[in-house]
Amino acid sequence: MNTGISFLFLCRKMYFDGYTPSNERIYTNANYISLCSLARELISQRGNEGFALYFKENQYLIDLWAAHFILEFGHPNACMKAQALEVINRYAHMPYKVKLAQEEKDWLREHGYV
């Protein structure tokens, strides 16, 4: 299976397992470690712009995972950084996903974006 498809399927698995990008309890999870590895590889292969195409896919939080990974592993310019933060802020203000919204608000605050 190619790296991009593996990334999508692993995002899907993480979604159904209840894991989100800002949830600290996943940082030692084997699937999270694999997802990080796939993200690094995709950013290396496609560059920030190619990887940022995942910002358009909101099913299974794929856009949110991509936004976090581009900020963590990429070297985004100001425009790309703004796009990633826009994705994260959108989730931080979702009234129907209270736990996820709070995790994203906390992440933004902890990383100095608020």
PyRosetta script that sets phi, psi and omega in degrees:
from pyrosetta import init, pose_from_sequence

init()
pose = pose_from_sequence("MNTGISFLFLCRKMYFDGYTPSNERIYTNANYISLCSLARELISQRGNEGFALYFKENQYLIDLWAAHFILEFGHPNACMKAQALEVINRYAHMPYKVKLAQEEKDWLREHGYV")
pose.set_psi(1, 140.0)
pose.set_omega(1, -178.2)
pose.set_phi(2, -75.6)
pose.set_psi(2, 163.3)
pose.set_omega(2, -173.5)
pose.set_phi(3, -60.9)
pose.set_psi(3, -42.1)
pose.set_omega(3, -179.3)
pose.set_phi(4, -63.4)
pose.set_psi(4, -43.6)
pose.set_omega(4, 178.6)
pose.set_phi(5, -67.1)
pose.set_psi(5, -40.4)
pose.set_omega(5, 177.3)
pose.set_phi(6, -60.0)
pose.set_psi(6, -40.7)
pose.set_omega(6, 177.8)
pose.set_phi(7, -60.7)
pose.set_psi(7, -47.3)
pose.set_omega(7, -179.9)
pose.set_phi(8, -61.1)
pose.set_psi(8, -46.6)
pose.set_omega(8, -178.9)
pose.set_phi(9, -66.7)
pose.set_psi(9, -34.7)
pose.set_omega(9, 178.5)
pose.set_phi(10, -72.5)
pose.set_psi(10, -36.3)
pose.set_omega(10, 172.7)
pose.set_phi(11, -59.1)
pose.set_psi(11, -43.1)
pose.set_omega(11, 179.1)
pose.set_phi(12, -61.2)
pose.set_psi(12, -46.0)
pose.set_omega(12, 179.3)
pose.set_phi(13, -61.2)
pose.set_psi(13, -45.3)
pose.set_omega(13, 179.8)
pose.set_phi(14, -60.6)
pose.set_psi(14, -39.7)
pose.set_omega(14, 178.4)
pose.set_phi(15, -59.5)
pose.set_psi(15, -50.8)
pose.set_omega(15, -177.7)
pose.set_phi(16, -70.1)
pose.set_psi(16, -24.3)
pose.set_omega(16, 175.4)
pose.set_phi(17, -82.1)
pose.set_psi(17, -4.3)
pose.set_omega(17, 176.2)
pose.set_phi(18, 86.2)
pose.set_psi(18, 16.5)
pose.set_omega(18, -179.5)
pose.set_phi(19, -94.1)
pose.set_psi(19, 141.7)
pose.set_omega(19, 177.7)
pose.set_phi(20, -129.2)
pose.set_psi(20, 157.4)
pose.set_omega(20, -174.0)
pose.set_phi(21, -59.4)
pose.set_psi(21, -29.9)
pose.set_omega(21, -176.0)
pose.set_phi(22, -97.1)
pose.set_psi(22, 6.7)
pose.set_omega(22, -179.0)
pose.set_phi(23, -87.6)
pose.set_psi(23, 108.9)
pose.set_omega(23, -174.2)
pose.set_phi(24, -61.8)
pose.set_psi(24, -21.3)
pose.set_omega(24, -177.4)
pose.set_phi(25, -69.7)
pose.set_psi(25, -9.2)
pose.set_omega(25, -179.0)
pose.set_phi(26, -93.4)
pose.set_psi(26, -10.0)
pose.set_omega(26, -170.3)
pose.set_phi(27, -60.4)
pose.set_psi(27, -20.8)
pose.set_omega(27, 177.0)
pose.set_phi(28, -104.0)
pose.set_psi(28, 0.7)
pose.set_omega(28, -179.5)
pose.set_phi(29, -69.8)
pose.set_psi(29, 134.3)
pose.set_omega(29, -178.1)
pose.set_phi(30, -59.8)
pose.set_psi(30, -38.3)
pose.set_omega(30, 179.0)
pose.set_phi(31, -67.6)
pose.set_psi(31, -37.4)
pose.set_omega(31, 177.5)
pose.set_phi(32, -64.5)
pose.set_psi(32, -42.9)
pose.set_omega(32, 178.8)
pose.set_phi(33, -61.5)
pose.set_psi(33, -41.4)
pose.set_omega(33, 177.0)
pose.set_phi(34, -65.1)
pose.set_psi(34, -40.2)
pose.set_omega(34, 179.2)
pose.set_phi(35, -63.8)
pose.set_psi(35, -40.9)
pose.set_omega(35, 176.2)
pose.set_phi(36, -60.2)
pose.set_psi(36, -43.7)
pose.set_omega(36, -179.6)
pose.set_phi(37, -62.9)
pose.set_psi(37, -44.1)
pose.set_omega(37, 177.6)
pose.set_phi(38, -62.6)
pose.set_psi(38, -42.3)
pose.set_omega(38, 179.7)
pose.set_phi(39, -61.8)
pose.set_psi(39, -45.6)
pose.set_omega(39, 178.6)
pose.set_phi(40, -59.1)
pose.set_psi(40, -44.1)
pose.set_omega(40, -179.0)
pose.set_phi(41, -63.9)
pose.set_psi(41, -44.3)
pose.set_omega(41, -179.8)
pose.set_phi(42, -65.9)
pose.set_psi(42, -40.7)
pose.set_omega(42, 177.3)
pose.set_phi(43, -63.4)
pose.set_psi(43, -39.2)
pose.set_omega(43, 178.3)
pose.set_phi(44, -65.4)
pose.set_psi(44, -42.5)
pose.set_omega(44, -178.7)
pose.set_phi(45, -72.7)
pose.set_psi(45, -45.2)
pose.set_omega(45, -170.0)
pose.set_phi(46, -102.4)
pose.set_psi(46, -13.6)
pose.set_omega(46, -173.9)
pose.set_phi(47, 77.7)
pose.set_psi(47, 171.6)
pose.set_omega(47, -179.7)
pose.set_phi(48, -59.7)
pose.set_psi(48, -42.4)
pose.set_omega(48, -176.6)
pose.set_phi(49, -63.8)
pose.set_psi(49, -42.7)
pose.set_omega(49, 178.5)
pose.set_phi(50, -66.7)
pose.set_psi(50, -41.9)
pose.set_omega(50, 179.2)
pose.set_phi(51, -67.9)
pose.set_psi(51, -34.3)
pose.set_omega(51, -178.5)
pose.set_phi(52, -65.9)
pose.set_psi(52, -12.4)
pose.set_omega(52, 174.4)
pose.set_phi(53, -60.1)
pose.set_psi(53, -23.7)
pose.set_omega(53, 176.1)
pose.set_phi(54, -66.7)
pose.set_psi(54, -15.1)
pose.set_omega(54, 176.5)
pose.set_phi(55, -62.0)
pose.set_psi(55, -20.7)
pose.set_omega(55, -178.2)
pose.set_phi(56, -85.0)
pose.set_psi(56, -7.3)
pose.set_omega(56, -176.4)
pose.set_phi(57, -109.1)
pose.set_psi(57, 103.3)
pose.set_omega(57, -176.7)
pose.set_phi(58, -97.7)
pose.set_psi(58, -4.7)
pose.set_omega(58, 176.1)
pose.set_phi(59, -68.1)
pose.set_psi(59, 138.6)
pose.set_omega(59, 179.4)
pose.set_phi(60, 61.5)
pose.set_psi(60, 23.4)
pose.set_omega(60, 179.0)
pose.set_phi(61, 64.3)
pose.set_psi(61, 21.7)
pose.set_omega(61, -177.3)
pose.set_phi(62, -58.3)
pose.set_psi(62, -42.0)
pose.set_omega(62, 179.2)
pose.set_phi(63, -63.8)
pose.set_psi(63, -37.1)
pose.set_omega(63, 179.6)
pose.set_phi(64, -69.1)
pose.set_psi(64, -44.6)
pose.set_omega(64, 175.6)
pose.set_phi(65, -57.6)
pose.set_psi(65, -46.6)
pose.set_omega(65, -178.2)
pose.set_phi(66, -61.6)
pose.set_psi(66, -41.2)
pose.set_omega(66, 179.9)
pose.set_phi(67, -62.2)
pose.set_psi(67, -44.9)
pose.set_omega(67, 178.8)
pose.set_phi(68, -63.9)
pose.set_psi(68, -44.3)
pose.set_omega(68, -176.9)
pose.set_phi(69, -67.5)
pose.set_psi(69, -36.7)
pose.set_omega(69, -179.7)
pose.set_phi(70, -67.2)
pose.set_psi(70, -35.5)
pose.set_omega(70, 177.0)
pose.set_phi(71, -71.7)
pose.set_psi(71, -33.5)
pose.set_omega(71, -177.3)
pose.set_phi(72, -83.9)
pose.set_psi(72, -42.4)
pose.set_omega(72, -171.8)
pose.set_phi(73, -110.2)
pose.set_psi(73, -20.6)
pose.set_omega(73, -179.0)
pose.set_phi(74, -87.9)
pose.set_psi(74, -179.0)
pose.set_omega(74, 174.4)
pose.set_phi(75, -126.3)
pose.set_psi(75, 70.0)
pose.set_omega(75, -172.8)
pose.set_phi(76, -72.0)
pose.set_psi(76, 142.7)
pose.set_omega(76, 172.0)
pose.set_phi(77, -74.9)
pose.set_psi(77, 178.9)
pose.set_omega(77, -175.4)
pose.set_phi(78, -60.1)
pose.set_psi(78, -40.3)
pose.set_omega(78, -179.3)
pose.set_phi(79, -65.8)
pose.set_psi(79, -45.8)
pose.set_omega(79, -179.8)
pose.set_phi(80, -65.6)
pose.set_psi(80, -39.6)
pose.set_omega(80, 177.7)
pose.set_phi(81, -62.0)
pose.set_psi(81, -43.1)
pose.set_omega(81, 178.7)
pose.set_phi(82, -62.3)
pose.set_psi(82, -39.5)
pose.set_omega(82, 178.8)
pose.set_phi(83, -65.0)
pose.set_psi(83, -43.4)
pose.set_omega(83, 179.1)
pose.set_phi(84, -63.3)
pose.set_psi(84, -43.7)
pose.set_omega(84, 179.3)
pose.set_phi(85, -67.1)
pose.set_psi(85, -30.7)
pose.set_omega(85, 175.7)
pose.set_phi(86, -63.3)
pose.set_psi(86, -42.7)
pose.set_omega(86, 177.3)
pose.set_phi(87, -61.3)
pose.set_psi(87, -48.8)
pose.set_omega(87, -178.5)
pose.set_phi(88, -62.7)
pose.set_psi(88, -43.4)
pose.set_omega(88, 178.6)
pose.set_phi(89, -63.0)
pose.set_psi(89, -36.0)
pose.set_omega(89, 177.4)
pose.set_phi(90, -59.5)
pose.set_psi(90, -43.9)
pose.set_omega(90, 178.1)
pose.set_phi(91, -70.7)
pose.set_psi(91, -33.0)
pose.set_omega(91, -179.4)
pose.set_phi(92, -66.6)
pose.set_psi(92, -16.1)
pose.set_omega(92, -177.8)
pose.set_phi(93, -118.6)
pose.set_psi(93, 25.5)
pose.set_omega(93, 177.6)
pose.set_phi(94, -83.7)
pose.set_psi(94, 115.8)
pose.set_omega(94, -177.1)
pose.set_phi(95, -71.3)
pose.set_psi(95, -22.1)
pose.set_omega(95, -176.4)
pose.set_phi(96, -96.8)
pose.set_psi(96, -1.7)
pose.set_omega(96, 175.0)
pose.set_phi(97, -125.7)
pose.set_psi(97, 72.4)
pose.set_omega(97, -170.7)
pose.set_phi(98, -61.6)
pose.set_psi(98, -47.0)
pose.set_omega(98, -178.1)
pose.set_phi(99, -64.0)
pose.set_psi(99, -46.6)
pose.set_omega(99, 179.0)
pose.set_phi(100, -62.0)
pose.set_psi(100, -44.2)
pose.set_omega(100, 179.5)
pose.set_phi(101, -59.4)
pose.set_psi(101, -42.5)
pose.set_omega(101, -179.8)
pose.set_phi(102, -66.6)
pose.set_psi(102, -39.3)
pose.set_omega(102, 177.1)
pose.set_phi(103, -60.1)
pose.set_psi(103, -43.3)
pose.set_omega(103, -178.8)
pose.set_phi(104, -69.6)
pose.set_psi(104, -39.4)
pose.set_omega(104, 175.7)
pose.set_phi(105, -60.7)
pose.set_psi(105, -44.0)
pose.set_omega(105, 178.7)
pose.set_phi(106, -62.3)
pose.set_psi(106, -43.2)
pose.set_omega(106, -180.0)
pose.set_phi(107, -61.9)
pose.set_psi(107, -46.3)
pose.set_omega(107, 179.4)
pose.set_phi(108, -59.1)
pose.set_psi(108, -43.0)
pose.set_omega(108, 179.7)
pose.set_phi(109, -66.5)
pose.set_psi(109, -46.0)
pose.set_omega(109, -178.5)
pose.set_phi(110, -63.4)
pose.set_psi(110, -28.2)
pose.set_omega(110, -178.2)
pose.set_phi(111, -99.0)
pose.set_psi(111, 8.5)
pose.set_omega(111, 174.4)
pose.set_phi(112, 76.1)
pose.set_psi(112, 23.2)
pose.set_omega(112, 179.8)
pose.set_phi(113, -95.4)
pose.set_psi(113, -0.8)
pose.set_omega(113, 178.7)
pose.set_phi(114, -123.1)
pose.dump_pdb("model.pdb")
